[in-house]
Amino acid sequence: MNIFVKQNIRKGLLYALFVALLLFIDQAIKLWVKNNMCLHESIRITDWFFISYIENNGMAFGMTFIPKYALTLFRLLASLYIIYYLGREICRNARTVWLICLSMILAGAVGNLIDCMFYGIYFHEAPFMQGRVVDMFYFPLIVTTYPEWFPLWGGEPFIFFSPIFNFADACISVAVVMLILFCRPEIEKLRN
C-alpha cells in the first residue's frame, strides 16, 4: 500500500472519530434529557440559558409541511451523500477547515436522524422513522415587551432568540457559519 493511501486512511479514520465524538456528545445529552426530564420541563441555568425539554416532530423550528417518512428518508439520503462526499474530499486532500465543516454537518444530520429513526421505537412512542427529535438548549437573550406604539405587536411579549435546539443542530449551524467565513473557494467550486 503506498504512502498516499495510508495517509488518506489515517485522515479518514481521524474524521470518522471526530464525527463519532460529536455523535456521542449529542446522543448522551439527548438521552440524559429524555430519561431525566419531563416533556416541557425547564431547568434554569442562568437568566439567558435554560435546558428546556421539547420534542420536535418536524424540521427546524417544528415546521411539519413535509411528511415524516419523507423527511427522515431525505435525512438518510443526505447523510449517505455527505459520507460519500467527505470521503472523496479526503482523497482529494481538501483543506482541513472544509473537512471539519463537512464532518460537523454529517454528525448533526446523523444525530437528528438517529432520533427520527430509533427513538420512537426505543421509547415506545412511534414506529420506525417516525420518532421526534429531542431539543433542549434555550437561550432567551432578551425578554421584553414591544412598545405600545409598535404596529401590530404593540404590548406583545418579545423574546430575542427563542428557538430551542440540540447539539446536532448547533454542529450544523456552526459548520455553516464556518463554511461562509472560511470556505469560499470550496463553495465557489461547488457552484461551478
C-alpha positions, -999 to +999 in steps of 0.1 A: +000+000+000+015+033-010+020+062+015-007+083-001-034+057+005-021+052+041-024+089+047-059+090+034-070+061+055-055+077+086-072+110+078-104+092+071-102+075+105-094+108+122-125+125+107-147+094+115-135+096+151-144+133+151-179+126+138-183+097+164-172+121+192-198+147+182-225+120+178-216+106+213-220+141+228-253+147+210-268+114+219-255+115+255-272+149+261-304+138+244-307+105+263-300+123+296-327+149+289-352+123+277-346+100+307-343+126+334-367+154+325-405+156+318-416+169+284-418+207+286-398+208+318-372+236+320-341+239+342-328+275+346-290+276+343-288+315+341-312+343+331-303+337+295-297+299+293-322+271+301-324+234+295-359+231+282-370+197+270-392+196+239-396+172+211-396+184+175-419+164+152-407+182+120-379+202+106-362+233+120-385+253+143-411+225+143-422+230+106-442+200+095-452+206+059-432+175+047-445+140+058-423+125+085-413+094+064-402+117+035-383+140+059-365+110+075-357+094+041-343+128+029-321+130+061-309+094+055-300+101+018-284+134+026-262+117+053-252+090+029-242+115+003-222+136+028-203+104+038-195+098+002-186+134-005-164+137+027-145+105+017-140+119-018-127+152-004-103+134+020-089+116-010-085+149-029-065+163+001-090+191+007-083+218+033-088+208+069-114+235+077-135+222+048-133+187+061-141+197+097-172+216+085-184+186+064-178+163+094-198+186+117-227+187+092-226+149+089-226+145+127-255+168+131-275+152+103-269+117+117-276+128+153-311+140+143-316+110+120-310+086+149-337+104+169-362+101+139-354+065+131-349+049+165-362+070+194-398+063+186-392+026+187-369+026+217-392+047+239-424+031+226-437+063+212-437+060+174-430+035+146-397+032+128-387+065+110-415+084+128-397+094+160-393+130+172-361+149+176-352+159+212-344+196+216-332+212+248-310+243+245-329+276+250-312+310+250-337+338+256-311+365+254-335+394+255-370+391+271-391+422+269-423+437+255-429+455+223-438+492+230-475+500+228-470+522+198-453+494+178-476+485+148-494+451+150-474+437+180-476+467+205-477+454+240-470+418+230-441+399+246-408+398+226-380+372+230-348+376+211-336+342+201-364+319+211-356+287+192-350+256+212-323+234+196-300+205+203-263+198+200-267+183+165-284+215+153-256+235+169-230+214+150-248+221+117-252+258+124-216+264+135-204+245+104-225+266+081-211+298+096-176+284+093-183+275+057-194+310+049-165+326+067-136+303+058-145+282+028-154+305+000-131+288-025-147+254-019-182+269-021-174+286-054-160+253-067-194+237-058-213+264-076-194+259-109 
